[in-house]
Amino acid sequence: MIMRKLTCSKIETVKKINLRNFLYDCYPSEIRFDKKTNQYRHPVHDSLVINKHAWYRFSTGEGGDTIQFLIVMLNKSFKESVIELFEYAEEHGTDEADYEKIISEFSPPAILSNEKERVISYLTK
């Protein structure tokens, strides 16, 4: 299917793809299961952890959703990433129920009232 427009709904659809399944199906050389840590990781960059809908590289602080993985790790453009993921979603579907559950349960860590001052103090020493 040729996609002419990148709409917000298409972008939201591709964010709901299970990243691990997508990589196993389309880029099996980009993912491995680490039995020691019980996590999915990148075979070369072992500080990169791959979850169902996101990834994080501890060594650089980079991370993001499925689209960002294709952009950063596979050197694809935003448009190429969305098109490839949307075509995959049309054939394999998404993990929408799981995605909605994860998003609804997510709450960022609490910021302590003195945390900003502590960080500034640490950085200026």
Order of alpha helices (4+ residues) and beta strands (2+ residues): alpha-alpha-beta-beta-beta-beta-beta-alpha-alpha-alpha-alpha
